Amino acid sequence: MAPETMSLIEVEACSAPRVLIAEDEILVRLDFAESIRDLGWEVVEVSSADEAIELLRHPLHFDLLVTDIQMPGQKDGLDLARHVRERFPDMKIAIVSGATYMVEHSQDLCHLVMSKPASDAVQRLLELMKADGDGPEHR
C-alpha cells in the first residue's frame, strides 16, 4: 500500500509505538515530537545521548529511537545507536542529522538515515515501523 494512502485507522493498528527522540535543537525536537504524537504514538523527548542512555537504564520499552548525531555531552548519537543496538536489538533506530556523512562507516547501526531538514521524516518513520524487514534504508 502506498504510504500516502494509509488511513489513520491503519496507523493506530501499529499499536501505538513508543518513540524516544534524542535531539538537542529544541524546535526540531518539538516539531518531530508533535508530528509523531499526531500519529497517536507515545513520545519521550531528551536533549542529548547522555540523557537517553540514562533513561534507557529504567524499565521502559521503546519501539523506535530517533536521534541526531552531533549533540552536547560525552556521547553522540552514534554512541547512543551502538548502545541501543547492543542492549535493545529489537528497537528500530532512525538517524536524522545534518551530519549523515558520519554514518557511512556505521550503517549497520540503524534502519533509516535522513538528512536535515527532513520534510518527509514522519512519513518515512511510519513506513519503517510498518516494515517487516530489518534492512537499512538510506538517503
Phi and psi restraints in degrees (value plus and minus 20) as a CYANA .aco file:
   2 ALA   PHI     -86.4   -46.4
   2 ALA   PSI     117.0   157.0
   3 PRO   PHI     -76.9   -36.9
   3 PRO   PSI     -56.6   -16.6
   4 GLU   PHI     -89.6   -49.6
   4 GLU   PSI     -32.0     8.0
   5 THR   PHI    -122.4   -82.4
   5 THR   PSI     -14.5    25.5
   6 MET   PHI     -90.3   -50.3
   6 MET   PSI     111.0   151.0
   7 SER   PHI    -107.3   -67.3
   7 SER   PSI     145.1   185.1
   8 LEU   PHI     -81.5   -41.5
   8 LEU   PSI     -55.1   -15.1
   9 ILE   PHI     -82.0   -42.0
   9 ILE   PSI     -61.3   -21.3
  10 GLU   PHI     -87.1   -47.1
  10 GLU   PSI     -57.0   -17.0
  11 VAL   PHI     -82.9   -42.9
  11 VAL   PSI     -65.6   -25.6
  12 GLU   PHI     -86.6   -46.6
  12 GLU   PSI     -43.8    -3.8
  13 ALA   PHI     -87.5   -47.5
  13 ALA   PSI     -32.4     7.6
  14 CYS   PHI     -90.9   -50.9
  14 CYS   PSI     -19.7    20.3
  15 SER   PHI      38.6    78.6
  15 SER   PSI      28.9    68.9
  16 ALA   PHI      21.0    61.0
  16 ALA   PSI      56.7    96.7
  17 PRO   PHI     -80.0   -40.0
  17 PRO   PSI     133.1   173.1
  18 ARG   PHI    -123.3   -83.3
  18 ARG   PSI     107.2   147.2
  19 VAL   PHI    -136.6   -96.6
  19 VAL   PSI     114.8   154.8
  20 LEU   PHI    -125.5   -85.5
  20 LEU   PSI     101.1   141.1
  21 ILE   PHI    -128.1   -88.1
  21 ILE   PSI     102.7   142.7
  22 ALA   PHI    -134.5   -94.5
  22 ALA   PSI      84.6   124.6
  23 GLU   PHI    -171.7  -131.7
  23 GLU   PSI     106.5   146.5
  24 ASP   PHI    -104.3   -64.3
  24 ASP   PSI     -42.4    -2.4
  25 GLU   PHI    -101.2   -61.2
  25 GLU   PSI      88.4   128.4
  26 ILE   PHI     -79.8   -39.8
  26 ILE   PSI     -60.5   -20.5
  27 LEU   PHI     -87.0   -47.0
  27 LEU   PSI     -58.8   -18.8
  28 VAL   PHI     -85.0   -45.0
  28 VAL   PSI     -65.3   -25.3
  29 ARG   PHI     -82.0   -42.0
  29 ARG   PSI     -65.7   -25.7
  30 LEU   PHI     -83.7   -43.7
  30 LEU   PSI     -60.0   -20.0
  31 ASP   PHI     -84.6   -44.6
  31 ASP   PSI     -66.8   -26.8
  32 PHE   PHI     -78.0   -38.0
  32 PHE   PSI     -70.0   -30.0
  33 ALA   PHI     -80.2   -40.2
  33 ALA   PSI     -65.8   -25.8
  34 GLU   PHI     -83.1   -43.1
  34 GLU   PSI     -64.0   -24.0
  35 SER   PHI     -83.9   -43.9
  35 SER   PSI     -58.0   -18.0
  36 ILE   PHI     -93.3   -53.3
  36 ILE   PSI     -59.0   -19.0
  37 ARG   PHI     -83.4   -43.4
  37 ARG   PSI     -51.6   -11.6
  38 ASP   PHI     -81.8   -41.8
  38 ASP   PSI     -41.4    -1.4
  39 LEU   PHI     -99.8   -59.8
  39 LEU   PSI     -29.0    11.0
  40 GLY   PHI      71.9   111.9
  40 GLY   PSI      -9.9    30.1
  41 TRP   PHI    -108.4   -68.4
  41 TRP   PSI     134.2   174.2
  42 GLU   PHI    -108.3   -68.3
  42 GLU   PSI     116.1   156.1
  43 VAL   PHI    -148.1  -108.1
  43 VAL   PSI     115.3   155.3
  44 VAL   PHI    -140.4  -100.4
  44 VAL   PSI     110.7   150.7
  45 GLU   PHI    -132.4   -92.4
  45 GLU   PSI     118.8   158.8
  46 VAL   PHI    -156.4  -116.4
  46 VAL   PSI     141.4   181.4
  47 SER   PHI    -126.7   -86.7
  47 SER   PSI     -13.5    26.5
  48 SER   PHI    -177.8  -137.8
  48 SER   PSI     141.2   181.2
  49 ALA   PHI     -86.0   -46.0
  49 ALA   PSI     -55.9   -15.9
  50 ASP   PHI     -79.4   -39.4
  50 ASP   PSI     -64.7   -24.7
  51 GLU   PHI     -83.4   -43.4
  51 GLU   PSI     -60.7   -20.7
  52 ALA   PHI     -83.6   -43.6
  52 ALA   PSI     -64.7   -24.7
  53 ILE   PHI     -83.2   -43.2
  53 ILE   PSI     -60.5   -20.5
  54 GLU   PHI     -83.4   -43.4
  54 GLU   PSI     -64.8   -24.8
  55 LEU   PHI     -80.7   -40.7
  55 LEU   PSI     -58.1   -18.1
  56 LEU   PHI     -90.8   -50.8
  56 LEU   PSI     -26.8    13.2
  57 ARG   PHI     -96.6   -56.6
  57 ARG   PSI     -35.6     4.4
  58 HIS   PHI    -110.1   -70.1
  58 HIS   PSI     136.8   176.8
  59 PRO   PHI     -97.2   -57.2
  59 PRO   PSI      42.0    82.0
  60 LEU   PHI    -129.1   -89.1
  60 LEU   PSI     123.0   163.0
  61 HIS   PHI    -124.3   -84.3
  61 HIS   PSI     109.8   149.8
  62 PHE   PHI    -141.1  -101.1
  62 PHE   PSI     122.3   162.3
  63 ASP   PHI    -113.4   -73.4
  63 ASP   PSI     -45.2    -5.2
  64 LEU   PHI    -167.6  -127.6
  64 LEU   PSI     115.9   155.9
  65 LEU   PHI    -129.4   -89.4
  65 LEU   PSI     108.8   148.8
  66 VAL   PHI    -137.0   -97.0
  66 VAL   PSI      98.4   138.4
  67 THR   PHI    -156.1  -116.1
  67 THR   PSI     127.2   167.2
  68 ASP   PHI    -101.8   -61.8
  68 ASP   PSI     150.0   190.0
  69 ILE   PHI    -116.0   -76.0
  69 ILE   PSI     -77.5   -37.5
  70 GLN   PHI    -109.6   -69.6
  70 GLN   PSI      91.4   131.4
  71 MET   PHI    -161.0  -121.0
  71 MET   PSI     137.7   177.7
  72 PRO   PHI     -87.4   -47.4
  72 PRO   PSI     136.9   176.9
  73 GLY   PHI      97.2   137.2
  73 GLY   PSI    -197.3  -157.3
  74 GLN   PHI     -97.5   -57.5
  74 GLN   PSI     -49.2    -9.2
  75 LYS   PHI    -130.8   -90.8
  75 LYS   PSI     131.8   171.8
  76 ASP   PHI    -132.0   -92.0
  76 ASP   PSI    -196.8  -156.8
  77 GLY   PHI     -83.7   -43.7
  77 GLY   PSI     -50.7   -10.7
  78 LEU   PHI     -90.3   -50.3
  78 LEU   PSI     -57.6   -17.6
  79 ASP   PHI     -82.4   -42.4
  79 ASP   PSI     -61.9   -21.9
  80 LEU   PHI     -82.6   -42.6
  80 LEU   PSI     -64.1   -24.1
  81 ALA   PHI     -81.1   -41.1
  81 ALA   PSI     -61.5   -21.5
  82 ARG   PHI     -82.2   -42.2
  82 ARG   PSI     -63.2   -23.2
  83 HIS   PHI     -78.9   -38.9
  83 HIS   PSI     -67.7   -27.7
  84 VAL   PHI     -85.6   -45.6
  84 VAL   PSI     -64.0   -24.0
  85 ARG   PHI     -80.2   -40.2
  85 ARG   PSI     -60.3   -20.3
  86 GLU   PHI     -93.3   -53.3
  86 GLU   PSI     -62.0   -22.0
  87 ARG   PHI    -117.5   -77.5
  87 ARG   PSI     -42.4    -2.4
  88 PHE   PHI    -156.1  -116.1
  88 PHE   PSI      47.4    87.4
  89 PRO   PHI     -81.9   -41.9
  89 PRO   PSI     -38.3     1.7
  90 ASP   PHI    -105.8   -65.8
  90 ASP   PSI     -33.2     6.8
  91 MET   PHI     -95.4   -55.4
  91 MET   PSI     112.5   152.5
  92 LYS   PHI    -101.7   -61.7
  92 LYS   PSI     129.4   169.4
  93 ILE   PHI    -148.5  -108.5
  93 ILE   PSI     108.8   148.8
  94 ALA   PHI    -143.2  -103.2
  94 ALA   PSI     111.4   151.4
  95 ILE   PHI    -127.6   -87.6
  95 ILE   PSI     106.3   146.3
  96 VAL   PHI    -144.5  -104.5
  96 VAL   PSI      90.7   130.7
  97 SER   PHI    -174.9  -134.9
  97 SER   PSI     136.3   176.3
  98 GLY   PHI    -102.1   -62.1
  98 GLY   PSI     -25.3    14.7
  99 ALA   PHI    -138.1   -98.1
  99 ALA   PSI      24.1    64.1
 100 THR   PHI     -83.8   -43.8
 100 THR   PSI     -39.5     0.5
 101 TYR   PHI     -78.6   -38.6
 101 TYR   PSI     -44.2    -4.2
 102 MET   PHI     -90.8   -50.8
 102 MET   PSI     -33.9     6.1
 103 VAL   PHI    -105.8   -65.8
 103 VAL   PSI     -35.6     4.4
 104 GLU   PHI     -67.7   -27.7
 104 GLU   PSI     -61.2   -21.2
 105 HIS   PHI    -114.4   -74.4
 105 HIS   PSI     -14.2    25.8
 106 SER   PHI    -153.8  -113.8
 106 SER   PSI      13.4    53.4
 107 GLN   PHI     -82.9   -42.9
 107 GLN   PSI     -43.4    -3.4
 108 ASP   PHI     -94.1   -54.1
 108 ASP   PSI     -24.9    15.1
 109 LEU   PHI     -99.2   -59.2
 109 LEU   PSI     -42.3    -2.3
 110 CYS   PHI    -159.0  -119.0
 110 CYS   PSI     145.7   185.7
 111 HIS   PHI    -116.7   -76.7
 111 HIS   PSI     -42.1    -2.1
 112 LEU   PHI    -171.2  -131.2
 112 LEU   PSI     115.5   155.5
 113 VAL   PHI    -146.4  -106.4
 113 VAL   PSI     108.0   148.0
 114 MET   PHI    -151.1  -111.1
 114 MET   PSI     120.9   160.9
 115 SER   PHI    -106.6   -66.6
 115 SER   PSI     122.1   162.1
 116 LYS   PHI     -99.1   -59.1
 116 LYS   PSI     125.7   165.7
 117 PRO   PHI     -96.3   -56.3
 117 PRO   PSI     119.9   159.9
 118 ALA   PHI    -132.4   -92.4
 118 ALA   PSI      67.3   107.3
 119 SER   PHI     -85.5   -45.5
 119 SER   PSI     -44.0    -4.0
 120 ASP   PHI    -122.8   -82.8
 120 ASP   PSI      -1.0    39.0
 121 ALA   PHI     -78.3   -38.3
 121 ALA   PSI     -65.9   -25.9
 122 VAL   PHI     -85.6   -45.6
 122 VAL   PSI     -61.1   -21.1
 123 GLN   PHI     -82.1   -42.1
 123 GLN   PSI     -61.5   -21.5
 124 ARG   PHI     -89.8   -49.8
 124 ARG   PSI     -54.0   -14.0
 125 LEU   PHI     -86.4   -46.4
 125 LEU   PSI     -59.6   -19.6
 126 LEU   PHI     -80.4   -40.4
 126 LEU   PSI     -65.3   -25.3
 127 GLU   PHI     -81.4   -41.4
 127 GLU   PSI     -62.3   -22.3
 128 LEU   PHI     -80.1   -40.1
 128 LEU   PSI     -64.8   -24.8
 129 MET   PHI     -90.7   -50.7
 129 MET   PSI     -45.4    -5.4
 130 LYS   PHI    -106.5   -66.5
 130 LYS   PSI     -36.8     3.2
 131 ALA   PHI     -90.5   -50.5
 131 ALA   PSI     119.5   159.5
 132 ASP   PHI    -103.0   -63.0
 132 ASP   PSI     -51.3   -11.3
 133 GLY   PHI     -95.7   -55.7
 133 GLY   PSI     146.6   186.6
 134 ASP   PHI    -136.8   -96.8
 134 ASP   PSI     -10.4    29.6
 135 GLY   PHI     -96.1   -56.1
 135 GLY   PSI     133.5   173.5
 136 PRO   PHI     -92.9   -52.9
 136 PRO   PSI     129.4   169.4
 137 GLU   PHI    -148.5  -108.5
 137 GLU   PSI      98.3   138.3
 138 HIS   PHI    -140.9  -100.9
 138 HIS   PSI     130.6   170.6
